[in-house]
Amino acid sequence: RENSSENILSSANRLLLHEGKLMLAESTRLLDVYLFLFDDFLLITKIKRNKKKYGGSDTSLIPVCPSLTPELQSFIREGGFCTVLDQPIPLDRLILKNVEPI
């Protein structure tokens, strides 16, 4: 929902522990996702690439948060963005398992 996602990162006490790109196996297809691991939840976002070219605009001038990884900063400058795929997963409800590579 648009209105509830606006304040998802607004906590001043929340810490970003790690972020990175992964492939999510979703039934019959693979999906490019970008994960944000905070100290209280895991946020899974879907990577979207903007297919429209902005006539003559210099995307290198787009302000990007300096705390993001250089890879994500570059992706945003190229017109890409991330949309929240599902509700954040609280870390106290998250179970991690090792799986064999496909």
C-alpha positions as CSV (number, residue, x, y, z in Angstrom):
1,R,0.0,0.0,0.0
2,E,1.3,3.4,-0.9
3,N,0.4,5.2,2.3
4,S,1.8,2.6,4.7
5,S,5.1,2.1,2.9
6,E,6.0,5.8,3.2
7,N,7.1,5.5,6.8
8,I,8.7,2.0,6.6
9,L,12.3,3.4,6.9
10,S,11.5,6.4,9.1
11,S,12.7,5.1,12.4
12,A,15.8,7.1,13.5
13,N,17.0,4.2,15.6
14,R,16.9,1.6,12.8
15,L,20.3,0.4,11.5
16,L,20.9,-0.9,8.0
17,L,23.2,-3.9,8.6
18,H,23.6,-5.2,5.0
19,E,22.1,-4.9,1.5
20,G,22.6,-6.8,-1.7
21,K,21.2,-8.3,-4.9
22,L,19.8,-11.8,-5.0
23,M,17.8,-14.1,-7.3
24,L,14.6,-15.2,-5.8
25,A,13.1,-18.5,-7.1
26,E,9.4,-17.9,-7.5
27,S,7.6,-21.1,-8.7
28,T,8.6,-21.3,-12.4
29,R,10.7,-18.1,-12.8
30,L,13.7,-16.3,-11.3
31,L,13.2,-12.8,-10.0
32,D,15.9,-10.1,-9.4
33,V,15.5,-8.8,-5.9
34,Y,17.4,-6.4,-3.7
35,L,17.4,-7.1,0.0
36,F,17.8,-4.7,2.9
37,L,18.7,-6.3,6.2
38,F,17.9,-3.9,9.1
39,D,18.5,-4.6,12.8
40,D,14.8,-5.4,13.2
41,F,13.5,-6.7,9.8
42,L,14.3,-7.9,6.4
43,L,12.9,-5.9,3.4
44,I,12.7,-7.6,0.0
45,T,12.4,-5.3,-3.0
46,K,11.9,-6.0,-6.6
47,I,14.4,-4.5,-9.0
48,K,12.8,-2.5,-11.8
49,R,14.7,-1.0,-14.7
50,N,13.2,2.2,-16.2
51,K,12.8,1.5,-20.0
52,K,12.0,5.1,-20.8
53,K,14.9,7.4,-21.8
54,Y,14.6,10.9,-20.5
55,G,15.4,13.2,-23.4
56,G,18.8,14.8,-22.8
57,S,18.6,14.8,-19.0
58,D,21.8,14.0,-17.3
59,T,21.0,11.2,-14.8
60,S,24.4,11.5,-13.2
61,L,23.1,14.6,-11.5
62,I,20.3,12.7,-9.7
63,P,20.9,12.9,-5.9
64,V,21.5,9.5,-4.3
65,C,21.8,8.6,-0.6
66,P,25.6,8.3,0.1
67,S,25.0,5.4,2.5
68,L,23.8,3.1,-0.3
69,T,26.3,0.7,-1.9
70,P,28.0,2.0,-5.1
71,E,26.2,-0.7,-7.1
72,L,22.8,0.5,-5.9
73,Q,23.7,4.2,-6.4
74,S,24.8,3.4,-10.0
75,F,21.6,1.5,-10.6
76,I,19.4,4.4,-9.4
77,R,21.4,6.9,-11.6
78,E,20.7,4.7,-14.6
79,G,16.9,5.1,-14.0
80,G,16.4,1.9,-12.0
81,F,14.4,1.7,-8.8
82,C,13.2,-0.8,-6.2
83,T,9.7,-1.5,-5.1
84,V,8.7,-3.3,-2.0
85,L,7.8,-6.9,-2.9
86,D,6.0,-7.9,0.3
87,Q,5.7,-6.8,3.9
88,P,8.9,-6.6,5.9
89,I,9.8,-9.8,7.7
90,P,10.6,-9.2,11.4
91,L,13.8,-10.8,12.4
92,D,12.3,-12.6,15.3
93,R,10.0,-14.4,12.9
94,L,12.7,-15.2,10.3
95,I,14.3,-18.6,10.0
96,L,17.4,-19.1,7.9
97,K,18.4,-22.4,6.4
98,N,21.4,-23.5,4.3
99,V,20.3,-25.0,1.0
100,E,22.2,-26.8,-1.8
101,P,23.0,-24.7,-4.8
102,I,20.7,-25.3,-7.8
